[in-house]
Amino acid sequence: MSRVGKYPVAIPAGVTVTQAGGLLTVKGKLGELKLKALPDVETTVADGKIVVSPRNQSKRARSQWGTQRALLNNMVRGVSQGYKKVLDITGVGYKAQAQGKKLNLNLGFSHDLAMDVPAGIEIKTPTATQVEISGADIQVVGQFAAEIRSKRPPEPYKGKGIKYSDEVILRKEGKKK
């Protein structure tokens, strides 16, 4: 019995969920997301709720039950509230600048890094050392934030690099004299 899958997903006001031909579509004020329904899981939309249940008691059906429900919950929350990740850049001369659909990063390399922003993502740089990534799809927001962080991960001695705003970097002591 899935502990996550047994709870229905509430559909807030302003969000519509349609099911057609094995494709679930969730529309809201922040966009539209689509999910291919799994064959082992049955999804029912009724009375302002999405109910997910396994079609049979096979191991695959039971394992996909909670996953499908969690994906649908993330979609509903994404189109109604959205997701946001904030990255902090630490280091002398390190900075970021959003220019349209590009993010320019100056991270101490011999050249600046220019990253293309994926569709459905909005980038803001309130300060030169902070990047805000927001969008409706939690997977795309998280993946792009991880790609930015991978360009210069934080190091434990001086704390230089790119980190999530809520991330704690354990600092190490330097060499003793």
N, C-alpha and C positions, 0 to 999 in steps of 0.2 A: 504494500500500500504506500503510495507516494505521499509524503507529508506536505509537499509543495503543491502537487497536482490536484489535490482534492478541494482546494479553495477556488471559488470562481473569481474571475477577473471582472471588477466593476468597471463599467463604461461611463466616464464622466460626461456632463453636458457639453455639447459642441464636438463630440467625437462620434464618428459613424464607423461601424464595422460591417463589412460585407463579405460574404463567402460565395465564391463561384468557381466551379471546376477545379477544386483542390487548391485554390489560391485565396488566402485571406488578405483583405485590404483594409487598412486602418487609416482614416482621414481625420485630420484635426486642424487647428489654427496654425500649427507649425509645419505642416507638410503632410505627405502621404507615404506610408510604408507598406511593403508587401511581404508576405511570408508564404512559402509553399507548405501546404499541410502535409504532415507525415502520414503514410498509409496505415500505420499501426495505431494511430491516435484519432479519436473522433472529437470534433469541435462543434459545439452548438452555440449559436448566438440567439438569446431570447431574454426578454424582461430586463434589458439594460445590463446584462451579464454575459460573460463568455465562460462556458463550462467545457472543460477538457476531461476526457475519459479514455481509458485504453479500450481498444476493440476486442482484445482477448487477454488472456493471462500469461502470454509468453514473456520471457525475460526482456526481449527487445521492446515490446509494447509498454511494459511497466517502467523501463528505464527512460523511454522517450516521453512519457506522460508528463512528468515534472518539468522536463526541458522545454517542451512545447508551451506549457502554461507560463513559464518564466519568460520565454521569448515574446509571447503575446502581451504579457504584463509590461515588459520593457517598451514594446511598440506603443501601447496605449498611453503610458506615461510620457514617452518621447514626443508624441504629437500633441499632447495637451500641455505639458510643462517644459519639456526639453531637458537636455543634459548639458553640463558645463564642466570643463576641466581648466584649471588655472596652473600655469607653469611659471616658476620663478627662475631667473637667470642670475647667477652669482659669479663675479669675476671682473677684474679690471679690464675695461674696454669691451666686455661682452654686452651685446645688445640685440634687440629684435625690432623689426619694423614691418607692419602689414601694409602692403600696397596692392589693393584690388584683390585678385585671386592668387597672389604670391605672398610668401612670407620670407623676408630677407633676414638671415641670421649672421651676425659677426661674432664668432666664437674663438678668436685667437688663432685661426688658421691663416695661411698665406692668402686665402681668398675667401670671399663671402659665400655663404650657402643660400641658394634660392630654392624654396620648396613650393611646389604647386599645391594649392588648397583643393581637396576633393569636393565634389558636388555635394550640396546639402550641409556644408560646414561654414560657419561664420567665424572669422578670426578678428580679434581686437587686440591692440597693444596700448593699454591705458598709460603705461610708462615704458621706457626703453628696456626695462629688465623684467617685464611681466607680459605673458601671453595668455589670452583668454580664448578658449576653443569652445564653441557651443553649436548644438545641432539637435535634430530629432532622433537620430539613430545612435544608440549607445555604443555599438560596435565600431562605427566609423569615427566617432569622437575619440574613443579610447585608443584606437589604432593610430590615428594621426598624432595624438599626444605622445604616444610611445615612440613613434618615429622621430618626433622632434627631440625628445629626451635622449634618444640613442645617439644623436649627433655629438653630444658632450655630456655623458653621465656624470653625476656628482662624484667627486673624489673625497676620501675620508680624512685627508690631512688638513687642507685649507678650506674645504667645502665648496670649491669652484665647480661650476657646471650648471646643468639644467635639472631642476627637480620639481616634483609636484608641490603645490603650495601647502598641502597637508602632510607631506612626507617628512620624516625625521631621519636625518643622516647621522649615524653614529660616528663621532669624530675620534681619530686616533692621535696619540701623542707622538710628536716628532722624535728625532734622534736626540739622545742625551749627550751632553758634553763631558 
